[in-house]
Amino acid sequence: MLSTGLPPGAVPRLERPGPLRDRVYEALLELITTRALQPGQHLVESELAGHLGVSRQPVREALQRLSTEGWVDLRPAQGAFVHEPTEEEADQLLTVRTLLEAEAARLAAAHAGIPGIAALEELCAEGEQAVADEDVDRAVALNAAFHAKVMELAGNTVLTGLAAQVDRRVRWYYTPVARQRGRQSWIEHRALITAIAARDEQRATELMREHTEHTRRSYHERDAS
């Protein structure tokens, strides 16, 4: 078995436009974010290059960049490994996420129109279906899309920019608890849509804060039996 241990179909196709090193970086980041490459997993340049159909140089450059950003740990004489987040790291990031998204929910309740609310309802229906189908990857992607839509409806570009900086790490932390959160997460999304549609800013804020807190708690309790 290859040390990279990638499941069949996990490796994304590299799009041709743009510098190769950037495309390799995006591909590896997606594999890490979706946990196709698991925390602590050894990353061998030659094997990754073979999976992606490129030379080792852009892989090496991508790993250096991912190391700088905290996604990969480079260990002397051992090589590259997917970073293993500490409980404190996860807690700090998910706490910041709560602050950003609670404000986004309040602003969405103040500004969202009928088309925006309809878009949230559509995403919610798709998410519920993904849970029913036990399609965890799709549920995670739709969860991210739902929260991104709330952020868009908030209409605050600074807030959106800050949220974008933590979005991928939120997906990284959410993936291992997606099945555990399951249907309940989308029930909470439904309640949030109702508050936004009613233009109830306080209720929307409270619901989003509770929703993100449930995810944070689930992450910390994920290994409990």
C-alpha positions in Angstrom: 0.0 0.0 0.0 1.3 3.5 -0.9 2.2 5.6 2.2 -0.1 8.3 0.8 -3.0 5.8 0.9 -5.3 7.8 -1.3 -8.7 6.2 -1.9 -9.8 5.5 -5.5 -11.2 8.6 -7.2 -9.9 11.0 -4.5 -7.3 12.7 -6.6 -8.7 15.7 -8.3 -7.9 16.4 -12.0 -5.5 19.3 -12.4 -7.0 22.1 -14.4 -4.6 23.3 -17.1 -4.8 27.2 -16.7 -2.5 28.8 -14.2 1.0 28.0 -12.8 1.6 24.3 -12.2 2.8 24.9 -8.6 -0.5 26.7 -7.8 -2.6 23.9 -9.3 -0.6 21.2 -7.4 -1.0 23.3 -4.2 -4.8 23.5 -4.7 -5.1 19.8 -5.4 -3.1 18.9 -2.3 -5.0 21.3 -0.1 -8.3 19.9 -1.3 -7.1 16.4 -0.5 -6.1 17.5 3.0 -9.3 19.5 3.6 -11.5 16.6 2.7 -9.3 14.2 4.7 -8.5 12.0 1.7 -5.0 12.7 3.2 -5.4 12.2 6.9 -3.8 14.2 9.7 -0.4 12.7 10.5 -0.1 10.9 7.2 3.3 10.8 5.6 3.5 12.7 2.3 6.0 11.2 -0.1 6.9 13.6 -3.0 7.4 10.9 -5.6 4.1 9.2 -4.8 2.2 12.4 -4.8 3.8 13.5 -8.1 2.8 10.1 -9.6 -0.8 10.5 -8.4 -1.1 14.0 -9.8 0.9 13.3 -13.0 3.5 15.9 -12.4 7.2 16.1 -11.6 8.4 16.3 -8.0 9.4 20.0 -8.2 5.9 21.5 -8.1 5.0 19.0 -5.3 8.0 20.1 -3.3 7.0 23.8 -3.8 3.4 23.1 -2.8 4.5 21.2 0.3 6.7 24.2 1.3 3.7 26.5 0.9 1.4 24.2 2.8 4.0 24.0 5.6 4.1 27.8 5.8 0.3 27.9 6.1 0.2 25.2 8.8 -1.4 22.4 6.8 1.8 20.3 6.6 4.6 19.6 9.0 8.2 19.3 7.6 10.3 17.2 9.9 14.1 17.0 9.5 15.3 13.7 8.2 11.7 12.3 8.2 9.9 14.3 5.5 6.5 15.9 5.2 3.4 15.0 7.2 -0.2 16.3 7.2 -0.5 18.5 10.2 -2.3 17.0 13.2 -4.4 19.8 14.7 -4.4 20.1 18.5 -7.6 20.5 20.4 -6.6 24.1 21.3 -6.1 25.0 17.6 -9.5 23.6 16.7 -11.1 25.4 19.6 -9.6 28.7 18.7 -10.6 28.5 15.1 -14.1 27.3 15.7 -14.6 30.0 18.3 -13.6 32.7 15.8 -15.9 31.0 13.3 -18.8 31.5 15.8 -18.2 35.2 16.1 -18.0 35.7 12.3 -21.0 33.6 11.4 -23.3 34.9 14.2 -22.7 38.4 12.8 -23.3 37.2 9.3 -26.6 35.6 10.3 -27.7 38.9 11.9 -26.9 40.9 8.8 -28.5 38.3 6.5 -31.7 38.6 8.5 -31.5 42.4 8.0 -30.8 42.3 4.3 -31.8 39.0 2.6 -34.5 39.1 0.0 -36.8 36.4 -1.4 -34.2 35.1 -3.9 -31.6 34.7 -1.2 -33.9 32.9 1.2 -35.0 30.6 -1.7 -31.3 29.8 -2.3 -30.8 28.9 1.3 -33.9 26.6 1.2 -32.6 24.9 -1.9 -29.2 24.2 -0.3 -30.9 22.9 2.8 -33.1 20.5 0.8 -30.0 19.2 -1.0 -28.1 18.9 2.3 -31.0 16.9 3.8 -31.0 14.6 0.8 -27.2 14.1 1.1 -27.7 13.0 4.8 -30.5 10.7 3.8 -28.2 9.2 1.1 -25.4 8.9 3.7 -23.2 10.9 1.3 -20.9 12.5 3.8 -18.6 14.3 1.3 -21.6 16.0 -0.4 -23.1 16.9 3.0 -19.8 18.6 4.0 -19.7 20.5 0.7 -23.3 21.6 1.0 -22.8 22.6 4.6 -19.9 24.9 3.5 -22.1 26.2 0.6 -24.9 27.0 3.0 -22.7 29.0 5.4 -21.1 30.7 2.5 -24.5 31.8 1.2 -25.5 33.2 4.6 -22.2 35.1 4.5 -23.0 36.4 1.0 -26.4 37.5 2.1 -24.9 39.5 4.9 -23.5 41.9 2.3 -20.4 42.8 4.3 -17.3 42.3 2.1 -14.8 42.6 5.0 -16.7 40.0 7.0 -16.8 37.8 3.9 -13.0 38.1 3.4 -12.3 37.2 7.0 -14.6 34.2 6.8 -12.9 33.0 3.6 -9.6 32.8 5.5 -11.0 30.2 7.9 -13.4 28.5 5.6 -11.2 25.6 4.5 -10.1 24.9 8.1 -13.7 24.9 9.2 -14.4 22.2 6.5 -11.3 20.3 7.8 -12.6 20.2 11.3 -16.2 19.6 10.3 -15.6 16.6 8.1 -14.9 14.1 11.0 -18.1 15.1 12.8 -20.3 15.4 9.7 -21.9 12.0 10.1 -22.3 12.5 13.9 -24.0 15.9 13.3 -26.0 14.5 10.4 -29.7 15.4 10.2 -29.6 17.6 13.3 -27.3 20.1 11.6 -29.8 20.6 8.8 -32.7 20.9 11.3 -30.7 23.8 12.8 -30.2 25.3 9.3 -34.0 25.2 8.7 -34.6 27.1 11.9 -32.0 29.7 10.9 -33.7 30.2 7.5 -37.0 30.8 9.3 -35.4 33.5 11.4 -33.7 35.1 8.5 -37.0 35.1 6.5 -38.8 36.7 9.4 -36.1 39.4 9.6 -35.5 38.5 13.2 -31.9 39.6 13.7 -31.6 38.6 17.3 -33.1 35.1 16.8 -30.9 34.5 13.7 -27.8 35.5 15.7 -28.7 33.2 18.6 -29.5 30.3 16.3 -26.2 30.6 14.4 -24.2 30.9 17.6 -25.9 27.8 19.0 -25.4 25.9 15.7 -21.7 26.6 15.5 -21.3 25.9 19.2 -22.8 22.4 18.6 -20.3 21.8 15.9 -17.4 22.9 18.1 -18.6 20.6 20.9 -19.1 17.7 18.5 -15.5 18.1 17.3 -14.1 17.8 20.9 -16.4 14.9 21.7 -15.8 13.0 18.4 -13.7 10.3 19.9 -15.8 9.7 23.0 -17.6 6.4 23.1 
